């Protein structure tokens, strides 16, 4: 199983370097896969996940590996990831292409990581990238067991301003990690 995972990761990294010429017309929004592994959880959350009815439950104090892949055949402009300040910590961050910056959201309770790809002089653009956290840790939330909904927002924009924007409900609890109902 470990070898299969490593092989898939290698294929993904090789695909990341793919560049594309910006098409004259592109109406399809970007896609993403957010893979979360740890504490018995091994889930792929994609842009067609049931964001209205499902939540991601993470166990307080546990560490997870997060692999975030985003792509658009017409080329990527940027990816932003908004998350609650003081609820999760990000460690072991790497990106296969471009660079990451910490953006000021203007909200002391919300942090933002932004990926900017950079482009070649020939007009080529990256059409995919992989962002990895080897030590993504759930640290916050009420200690008394009260359920609090935190928002984890993912925004991926392509070069034609098509956008995929999804908001995932995140709950940090004392229970095992899982995908569960918002109700």
Backbone bond lengths (Angstrom), bond angles and torsions (degrees), N, CA, C in turn:
res aa  C-N    CA-C-N  psi(-1)  N-CA   C-N-CA  omega(-1)  CA-C   N-CA-C  phi
1 X - - - 1.453 - - 1.531 109.98 -
2 X 1.338 115.74 -41.76 1.451 119.86 179.68 1.528 110.73 -62.02
3 X 1.344 116.24 -39.77 1.459 120.00 179.79 1.529 111.19 -66.28
4 X 1.339 117.15 -37.39 1.462 121.25 178.05 1.526 110.17 -63.47
5 X 1.336 116.60 -44.38 1.453 120.99 178.98 1.528 110.69 -61.83
6 X 1.322 117.23 -45.45 1.460 120.95 179.82 1.524 111.62 -64.03
7 X 1.337 116.98 -37.94 1.457 120.91 178.43 1.528 110.16 -65.01
8 X 1.340 116.82 -43.66 1.467 120.68 178.39 1.528 110.58 -62.73
9 X 1.325 116.86 -41.68 1.453 120.80 179.03 1.522 110.69 -63.35
10 X 1.334 117.73 -41.32 1.459 122.16 178.84 1.525 111.15 -63.11
11 X 1.325 116.63 -43.63 1.468 120.25 178.42 1.528 109.62 -62.60
12 X 1.331 117.05 -40.53 1.454 120.79 178.47 1.511 112.34 -63.89
13 X 1.333 117.39 -42.19 1.465 120.87 179.44 1.517 110.49 -64.59
14 X 1.326 117.19 -39.92 1.456 119.91 178.31 1.517 111.16 -64.23
15 X 1.325 116.93 -36.40 1.461 120.68 179.96 1.522 112.12 -72.12
16 X 1.336 117.30 -24.89 1.448 121.31 -177.81 1.514 112.27 -61.53
17 X 1.303 116.73 -37.18 1.447 120.60 -177.56 1.511 113.10 -69.55
18 X 1.311 117.32 -7.38 1.469 120.67 -178.75 1.516 109.72 -64.31
19 X 1.290 115.05 131.78 1.453 121.54 176.54 1.505 107.62 -115.51
20 X 1.308 116.07 160.74 1.447 120.57 -177.50 1.523 109.85 -141.98
21 X 1.292 116.55 155.63 1.453 121.39 172.36 1.521 107.15 -85.13
22 X 1.301 116.62 136.72 1.460 120.94 -176.57 1.526 109.27 -65.93
23 X 1.356 117.65 122.67 1.462 119.46 179.75 1.525 110.81 -72.44
24 X 1.349 117.45 153.65 1.456 120.31 -179.63 1.530 112.21 -66.58
25 X 1.329 116.18 -24.95 1.450 120.61 -178.51 1.518 109.29 -141.23
26 X 1.319 117.30 132.95 1.460 121.78 -179.53 1.522 107.01 -152.30
27 X 1.335 116.73 114.71 1.463 120.34 -179.32 1.526 112.46 -112.00
28 X 1.342 117.49 -2.55 1.459 120.05 -179.13 1.528 110.77 -87.57
29 X 1.322 117.36 131.11 1.465 119.86 178.58 1.535 111.07 -73.73
30 X 1.325 117.11 158.80 1.462 121.19 177.43 1.525 111.57 -64.56
31 X 1.315 116.14 162.32 1.463 122.61 177.44 1.527 109.17 -121.74
32 X 1.337 115.94 163.81 1.461 119.94 176.06 1.518 111.01 -151.00
33 X 1.322 114.59 159.24 1.473 123.60 171.32 1.517 106.20 -132.25
34 X 1.317 116.21 124.89 1.453 123.07 176.55 1.521 106.79 -111.38
35 X 1.331 116.81 105.51 1.470 121.88 -178.76 1.519 108.59 -98.41
36 X 1.336 116.30 128.15 1.460 122.07 179.76 1.523 108.45 -123.65
37 X 1.341 115.46 125.35 1.461 122.19 -176.71 1.524 108.49 -128.35
38 X 1.323 116.65 130.16 1.463 120.85 175.10 1.509 111.55 146.11
39 X 1.335 116.44 152.69 1.457 123.46 179.02 1.529 111.43 52.83
40 X 1.328 116.77 40.25 1.456 121.94 179.33 1.514 114.32 82.86
41 X 1.306 117.31 -2.05 1.459 123.09 -178.95 1.524 109.47 -96.14
42 X 1.327 116.47 134.00 1.462 122.65 174.34 1.530 105.62 -148.02
43 X 1.330 115.29 82.64 1.461 121.09 -171.37 1.517 112.25 -121.89
44 X 1.322 115.69 145.40 1.457 123.08 170.46 1.525 107.24 -109.69
45 X 1.316 116.08 117.09 1.461 121.43 176.11 1.521 106.25 -105.43
46 X 1.322 116.08 118.82 1.462 121.02 -178.03 1.524 109.61 -110.47
47 X 1.319 116.11 175.78 1.459 120.04 -179.07 1.524 112.98 -66.29
48 X 1.353 118.51 -12.92 1.469 119.71 176.55 1.536 112.49 -104.38
49 X 1.327 117.70 15.78 1.467 124.34 173.01 1.536 108.82 -59.25
50 X 1.316 118.53 154.34 1.467 122.97 -179.61 1.538 109.74 -81.08
51 X 1.331 116.78 75.06 1.459 122.43 -176.10 1.528 113.03 -65.42
52 X 1.328 118.20 -24.04 1.463 121.24 -178.91 1.520 113.49 -76.02
53 X 1.336 117.23 -24.68 1.460 120.00 -173.02 1.525 115.02 -122.99
54 X 1.329 118.24 -11.92 1.464 121.66 -175.89 1.521 110.89 -115.40
55 X 1.335 114.90 151.59 1.466 122.16 178.17 1.518 109.16 -131.40
56 X 1.323 115.95 156.13 1.454 122.89 174.74 1.518 107.44 -99.37
57 X 1.327 115.89 117.61 1.456 122.44 178.17 1.527 108.36 -100.47
58 X 1.326 116.72 121.70 1.457 121.78 176.60 1.523 109.48 -115.66
59 X 1.331 115.84 143.27 1.459 120.05 -179.64 1.522 109.77 -84.16
60 X 1.327 115.48 129.57 1.461 122.84 -179.78 1.528 110.59 -55.35
61 X 1.333 115.32 133.69 1.454 121.02 176.14 1.516 114.74 84.51
62 X 1.309 118.22 -4.94 1.464 121.71 -179.19 1.518 110.63 -90.79
63 X 1.318 113.73 154.15 1.451 121.32 -179.91 1.527 109.50 -108.81
64 X 1.320 116.49 143.84 1.460 122.78 -177.39 1.523 109.33 -132.43
65 X 1.312 115.11 156.83 1.468 121.80 169.70 1.520 105.52 -102.65
66 X 1.330 115.97 129.15 1.461 121.54 -179.80 1.523 107.76 -120.63
67 X 1.321 115.83 126.15 1.461 122.25 176.29 1.522 107.01 -120.63
68 X 1.313 115.20 116.42 1.451 121.77 -174.27 1.525 108.30 -114.56
69 X 1.332 116.70 113.20 1.458 122.48 -179.82 1.523 108.23 -113.23
70 X 1.320 116.82 130.82 1.456 120.01 178.11 1.521 108.26 -135.57
71 X 1.339 115.13 148.07 1.465 118.26 -174.64 1.527 111.66 -155.08
72 X 1.337 113.53 159.82 1.450 122.89 173.76 1.525 106.77 -158.91
73 X 1.305 117.34 125.55 1.462 120.66 -176.27 1.523 112.96 -62.96
74 X 1.335 117.75 -24.24 1.456 120.81 179.74 1.516 114.12 -89.16
75 X 1.316 117.51 -3.75 1.463 120.90 178.92 1.519 112.12 110.71
76 X 1.337 115.70 141.14 1.461 122.41 -177.97 1.525 111.43 -97.17
77 X 1.315 115.84 139.85 1.459 121.34 174.88 1.523 110.54 -95.95
78 X 1.352 116.47 -48.63 1.462 120.48 179.22 1.518 110.40 -168.73
79 X 1.321 113.50 164.96 1.454 121.76 173.61 1.517 106.80 -134.14
80 X 1.324 117.06 133.27 1.456 121.89 174.60 1.516 108.64 -122.22
81 X 1.316 113.57 143.64 1.451 121.25 -177.94 1.515 106.81 -132.20
82 X 1.326 117.49 110.84 1.457 123.28 -180.00 1.524 108.20 -99.84
83 X 1.329 116.75 133.14 1.461 120.37 -178.54 1.523 109.42 -144.67
84 X 1.332 117.68 156.90 1.461 120.76 -176.86 1.532 111.68 -70.55
85 X 1.316 115.95 128.75 1.461 122.24 177.31 1.532 109.23 -68.34
86 X 1.321 116.13 135.27 1.461 120.99 176.80 1.516 114.82 80.65
87 X 1.314 117.94 3.90 1.469 121.43 -179.66 1.525 110.55 -107.26
88 X 1.329 116.21 -35.18 1.460 121.08 175.82 1.529 108.63 -132.05
89 X 1.328 115.78 155.59 1.457 120.87 171.58 1.518 107.81 -121.59
90 X 1.318 115.07 150.04 1.455 121.18 -177.93 1.520 108.56 -114.96
91 X 1.325 116.85 123.71 1.456 120.88 178.18 1.512 110.38 -136.12
92 X 1.315 116.54 156.73 1.459 121.35 179.33 1.508 112.49 65.82
93 X 1.317 116.98 40.02 1.464 121.96 -175.56 1.526 111.06 -79.12
94 X 1.331 115.89 132.23 1.458 121.47 172.71 1.524 108.84 -141.52
95 X 1.314 115.67 152.38 1.455 121.30 173.60 1.522 107.53 -131.65
96 X 1.308 116.22 144.16 1.459 120.45 -176.84 1.524 112.12 -79.66
97 X 1.320 117.77 -26.02 1.471 121.22 -177.96 1.519 108.91 -149.48
98 X 1.308 116.82 159.48 1.453 120.88 177.97 1.509 111.37 68.15
99 X 1.323 115.77 -156.66 1.454 118.78 179.83 1.522 110.52 -145.03
100 X 1.335 114.88 159.20 1.457 122.93 -178.08 1.513 109.51 -110.69
101 X 1.313 115.58 142.89 1.452 120.03 174.77 1.526 109.03 -133.51
102 X 1.322 116.24 154.09 1.452 122.09 173.93 1.518 106.17 -95.69
103 X 1.309 116.80 117.16 1.461 122.05 -177.24 1.528 109.91 -98.28
104 X 1.306 116.11 148.49 1.452 121.82 174.73 1.522 107.79 -86.23
105 X 1.322 116.51 121.36 1.467 120.37 -178.61 1.523 112.12 -87.02
106 X 1.330 116.85 -14.46 1.460 120.05 -174.41 1.518 112.08 83.68
107 X 1.315 117.59 -3.25 1.457 123.74 179.48 1.526 107.63 -116.91
108 X 1.337 119.23 117.64 1.469 120.16 -176.99 1.530 113.74 -65.66
109 X 1.322 117.40 -13.30 1.459 121.11 -179.37 1.521 113.35 -99.49
110 X 1.336 116.00 1.63 1.463 119.78 -177.06 1.527 109.65 -132.86
111 X 1.336 115.92 129.46 1.459 122.35 176.44 1.522 109.06 -108.05
112 X 1.335 116.27 159.96 1.460 120.66 179.79 1.522 110.10 -140.21
113 X 1.329 115.13 131.60 1.456 122.50 168.17 1.518 105.68 -107.06
114 X 1.340 115.94 134.90 1.454 120.26 179.74 1.525 108.78 -126.03
115 X 1.327 115.83 133.38 1.459 122.30 175.47 1.518 108.45 -104.74
116 X 1.324 115.40 129.50 1.461 121.84 175.79 1.523 107.48 -122.35
117 X 1.331 117.48 125.81 1.457 119.80 -170.93 1.513 116.03 -79.27
118 X 1.311 118.23 -33.18 1.457 119.67 -168.64 1.525 108.44 76.04
119 X 1.305 117.51 157.99 1.463 122.04 -176.95 1.522 109.37 -139.98
120 X 1.305 116.00 158.83 1.462 120.15 177.78 1.523 109.79 -84.71
121 X 1.303 116.43 162.74 1.471 121.09 178.07 1.523 111.63 -65.49
122 X 1.331 117.15 -22.82 1.463 121.24 -179.61 1.523 112.98 -78.49
123 X 1.328 117.38 1.33 1.459 119.99 179.83 1.515 114.11 86.00
124 X 1.320 117.28 11.01 1.458 119.91 177.69 1.526 109.57 -82.47
125 X 1.313 115.89 149.95 1.459 121.22 -179.43 1.516 109.70 -133.36
126 X 1.316 115.78 152.73 1.460 119.65 174.24 1.513 109.37 -69.11
127 X 1.324 115.94 137.06 1.463 119.37 178.05 1.517 112.20 -106.76
128 X 1.346 117.92 -4.19 1.459 120.70 175.22 1.519 109.56 -157.87
129 X 1.316 115.16 160.72 1.454 121.40 176.05 1.516 109.31 -157.26
130 X 1.328 115.41 158.50 1.459 122.72 176.39 1.520 107.99 -124.67
131 X 1.318 115.27 128.84 1.457 122.92 175.77 1.523 106.73 -116.54
132 X 1.335 117.21 128.42 1.466 120.90 -175.44 1.526 110.77 -125.40
133 X 1.325 114.95 138.83 1.465 122.43 170.39 1.527 106.56 -122.66
134 X 1.320 116.72 119.45 1.467 119.85 179.68 1.519 112.04 -88.80
135 X 1.334 117.23 -14.20 1.462 120.71 178.47 1.526 109.67 -137.96
136 X 1.314 115.33 70.37 1.456 123.86 174.78 1.521 105.33 -88.89
137 X 1.320 117.93 118.65 1.461 120.70 -171.50 1.529 111.58 -123.14
138 X 1.334 115.67 134.18 1.465 122.36 175.09 1.524 107.42 -87.09
139 X 1.343 117.43 116.04 1.465 119.61 -174.66 1.518 113.94 -121.16
140 X 1.324 118.63 -20.91 1.461 120.02 -170.15 1.503 114.40 -105.45
141 X 1.296 114.03 -162.18 1.454 121.27 -179.94 1.509 111.20 96.70
142 X 1.315 116.73 160.00 1.464 121.11 -179.46 1.537 111.89 -62.51
143 X 1.320 116.21 130.35 1.473 121.19 -179.08 1.524 111.96 -74.34
144 X 1.329 118.37 -19.05 1.460 121.22 -175.91 1.520 113.53 -80.55
145 X 1.332 117.56 2.11 1.458 120.65 178.64 1.516 113.73 94.03
146 X 1.316 118.08 -3.76 1.459 121.67 176.88 1.529 109.19 -61.93
147 X 1.312 116.22 137.17 1.462 120.71 179.06 1.531 109.26 -85.92
148 X 1.316 115.86 124.26 1.455 122.13 176.66 1.520 108.61 -121.51
149 X 1.314 116.21 132.04 1.462 120.67 177.11 1.525 109.36 -86.77
150 X 1.316 115.27 122.32 1.461 121.61 172.46 1.519 106.71 -109.16
151 X 1.300 116.06 153.44 1.458 120.08 -177.99 1.524 110.25 -108.20
152 X 1.312 115.09 131.33 1.451 122.99 177.52 1.524 105.02 -120.13
153 X 1.313 116.96 107.31 1.465 121.46 -173.27 1.526 110.77 -106.82
154 X 1.328 114.97 134.76 1.460 122.69 178.82 1.525 107.74 -119.49
155 X 1.336 116.27 125.93 1.456 121.60 178.89 1.524 107.86 -129.14
156 X 1.334 116.64 118.70 1.464 122.10 178.35 1.529 107.05 -120.06
157 X 1.337 116.11 127.64 1.462 121.99 -177.30 1.520 109.65 -121.82
158 X 1.337 116.01 136.16 1.464 118.71 177.18 1.530 109.93 -97.50
159 X 1.304 116.33 -178.96 1.461 121.31 -174.94 1.520 114.09 -72.57
160 X 1.321 117.79 -11.45 1.465 121.81 175.77 1.526 111.29 -103.98
161 X 1.331 115.33 17.77 1.468 123.62 178.37 1.520 114.14 65.74
162 X 1.341 118.34 17.12 1.457 120.78 169.11 1.523 106.02 -71.59
163 X 1.316 116.24 140.44 1.454 119.26 -174.01 1.516 111.72 -134.75
164 X 1.316 115.22 140.17 1.456 122.36 169.74 1.516 105.97 -112.73
165 X 1.327 116.94 122.02 1.456 122.22 -178.21 1.525 107.78 -130.73
166 X 1.319 116.87 116.15 1.459 121.36 -179.95 1.521 109.49 -129.40
167 X 1.346 115.74 142.78 1.460 122.01 177.95 1.524 108.55 -118.02
168 X 1.316 114.69 117.42 1.457 122.42 -179.28 1.523 108.96 -100.37
169 X 1.318 116.89 130.33 1.461 120.69 174.27 1.526 107.50 -77.93
170 X 1.326 114.86 126.23 1.459 122.74 -179.94 1.517 107.97 -115.51
171 X 1.331 116.40 131.19 1.460 121.93 177.41 1.525 108.54 -127.26
172 X 1.327 116.49 127.63 1.461 121.58 176.81 1.526 106.61 -104.29
173 X 1.339 115.86 119.36 1.467 121.22 -174.53 1.529 110.09 -131.92
174 X 1.319 115.69 -177.82 1.460 122.18 174.44 1.529 111.32 -95.49
175 X 1.306 116.93 5.57 1.465 123.33 -177.30 1.522 110.98 -96.45
176 X 1.339 117.65 167.27 1.473 120.59 177.40 1.530 111.83 -58.98
177 X 1.320 115.65 148.15 1.468 122.01 179.12 1.514 110.18 -67.04
178 X 1.336 115.64 145.10 1.463 119.58 179.75 1.526 109.97 -173.23
179 X 1.315 115.69 169.41 1.456 123.15 165.28 1.524 104.92 -96.55
180 X 1.306 116.84 127.53 1.459 119.83 -177.51 1.506 111.86 -143.10
181 X 1.299 114.86 178.63 1.457 122.41 -178.47 1.528 110.52 -72.43
182 X 1.325 116.00 148.24 1.463 120.64 174.45 1.528 109.33 -73.05
183 X 1.318 117.67 -33.14 1.480 121.47 -178.94 1.496 111.96 -66.41
